[in-house]
Amino acid sequence: MLSKGAVMTHTDGRPEVLDTPAESRLVVRDGGAEAELVYRRRADRLILVHTGVPDELGGRGIGGLLVRAAISKAVDEGLVVVPWCPFAATWLRTHPDEAATVAVDWTPAPDDLGSADDRLDEMESESFPASDSHSDWAGPA
């Protein structure tokens, strides 16, 4: 599902997700349009910051494809997912079977996203056991 360096297409015709770690983005490019999930990696955390899907790619499940790719990345790299992006958080809550495949830290995003980098730096300096899911979520709200 997750490619590095090349865009591929699934056998069912869905576009492949490209991981661009230098830009901290998961990207889907299709027909000249580009969707993205912006992330930050801090310590053992994969913080999902923003998901953007342009209108021309809307209604095709591209946002969910991006969140699934983030889950795959987190599992492959032994990371805890922190869904600060409202879309990603909602998607994880409405797909509990897929959310259960990864540790999720439901700590809310800072009210002032301008201070998000400060909070990320603070998180990086904290010590979190890799096995601590920080998840007290019991199912969809």
Phi, psi and omega per residue, in radians:
M1 nan -0.582 -3.024
L2 -1.950 2.157 -3.129
S3 -1.962 2.604 3.018
K4 -2.071 2.113 3.018
G5 1.622 -0.314 -3.136
A6 -2.499 2.561 3.078
V7 -1.653 2.247 3.138
M8 -2.181 2.926 3.107
T9 -2.062 2.406 3.052
H10 -1.101 2.766 3.107
T11 -1.114 -0.401 3.112
D12 -1.555 0.157 3.059
G13 1.616 -0.175 3.109
R14 -1.233 2.510 3.110
P15 -1.201 2.670 3.119
E16 -1.496 2.678 3.103
V17 -1.637 2.313 3.102
L18 -1.824 2.221 3.063
D19 -1.625 2.139 3.089
T20 -2.046 1.413 -3.064
P21 -1.004 -0.565 3.141
A22 -1.115 -0.455 3.110
E23 -1.811 -0.030 -3.083
S24 0.946 0.872 -3.121
R25 -2.455 2.548 2.871
L26 -1.821 2.324 -2.976
V27 -2.300 2.481 2.947
V28 -2.135 2.166 3.082
R29 -2.007 2.276 -3.133
D30 -2.696 2.214 3.099
G31 1.019 0.573 3.133
G32 1.475 -0.108 3.112
A33 -1.753 2.746 -3.101
E34 -2.357 2.223 3.021
A35 -1.888 2.670 -3.099
E36 -2.549 2.677 2.901
L37 -2.165 1.988 -3.135
V38 -1.520 2.309 3.137
Y39 -2.308 2.866 2.996
R40 -2.271 2.427 3.072
R41 -1.894 2.130 3.102
R42 -2.345 2.165 -3.118
A43 0.875 -2.148 -3.125
D44 -1.738 0.465 -3.086
R45 -2.019 2.460 2.974
L46 -1.998 1.774 -3.062
I47 -1.571 2.099 3.123
L48 -1.555 1.936 -2.960
V49 -1.653 -0.754 -3.036
H50 -2.767 2.418 3.014
T51 -2.079 2.256 3.117
G52 -2.279 2.156 3.105
V53 -2.199 2.044 -3.133
P54 -1.180 2.736 -3.100
D55 -0.895 -0.697 -3.082
E56 -1.169 -0.269 3.063
L57 -1.879 -0.019 -3.084
G58 -1.163 2.712 3.068
G59 1.319 0.203 -3.104
R60 -2.036 0.134 3.123
G61 1.375 0.292 -3.105
I62 -1.142 -0.708 3.108
G63 -1.022 -0.803 3.098
G64 -1.110 -0.656 3.084
L65 -1.051 -0.717 3.120
L66 -1.153 -0.732 3.128
V67 -1.162 -0.710 3.078
R68 -1.027 -0.701 3.117
A69 -1.124 -0.664 3.089
A70 -1.119 -0.716 3.087
I71 -1.063 -0.805 3.129
S72 -1.042 -0.758 3.114
K73 -1.071 -0.796 -3.127
A74 -1.096 -0.764 3.125
V75 -1.100 -0.855 -3.117
D76 -1.050 -0.594 -3.064
E77 -1.799 0.101 3.110
G78 1.151 0.687 -3.078
L79 -1.868 2.753 3.036
V80 -1.688 2.296 3.124
V81 -1.457 2.320 3.078
V82 -2.117 1.743 -3.053
P83 -1.479 1.480 3.063
W84 -1.386 -0.452 3.100
C85 -1.212 2.173 -3.126
P86 -0.988 -0.696 3.122
F87 -1.098 -0.841 -3.114
A88 -1.085 -0.722 3.127
A89 -1.092 -0.785 3.120
T90 -1.115 -0.753 3.140
W91 -1.060 -0.796 3.126
L92 -1.090 -0.685 3.133
R93 -1.188 -0.563 -3.120
T94 -1.592 -0.006 3.065
H95 -2.258 1.106 -3.028
P96 -1.067 -0.544 3.120
D97 -1.123 -0.700 3.125
E98 -1.324 -0.637 3.105
A99 -1.115 -0.528 -3.116
A100 -1.218 -0.200 -3.122
T101 -1.442 -0.073 -3.079
V102 -2.495 2.638 3.031
A103 -1.269 2.342 -3.123
V104 -2.152 2.290 3.045
D105 -1.823 1.940 -3.053
W106 -1.524 0.298 3.080
T107 -0.971 2.194 -3.098
P108 -1.180 2.720 3.079
A109 -1.166 2.701 3.050
P110 -1.053 2.548 3.105
D111 -1.023 -0.681 3.134
D112 -1.775 1.725 -3.108
L113 -1.112 -0.248 3.031
G114 -1.129 -0.435 3.101
S115 -1.671 0.169 -3.100
A116 -1.020 -0.721 -3.142
D117 -1.088 -0.641 3.075
D118 -1.087 -0.782 3.131
R119 -1.127 -0.671 3.108
L120 -1.114 -0.742 3.099
D121 -1.100 -0.684 3.104
E122 -1.097 -0.747 3.120
M123 -1.087 -0.693 -3.109
E124 -1.101 -0.570 -3.110
S125 -1.431 -0.270 3.104
E126 -1.391 2.736 3.130
S127 -1.842 2.011 3.106
F128 -2.016 2.195 3.027
P129 -1.110 2.416 -3.107
A130 -1.067 -0.458 -3.106
S131 -1.511 -0.099 -3.114
D132 -1.469 1.911 -3.063
S133 -1.358 -0.303 -3.097
H134 0.941 0.433 -3.083
S135 -1.898 2.005 3.057
D136 -1.906 0.275 -3.095
W137 -1.395 2.274 -3.077
A138 -1.879 0.015 3.119
G139 2.597 3.125 -3.112
P140 -1.029 2.494 3.139
A141 -1.345 nan nan
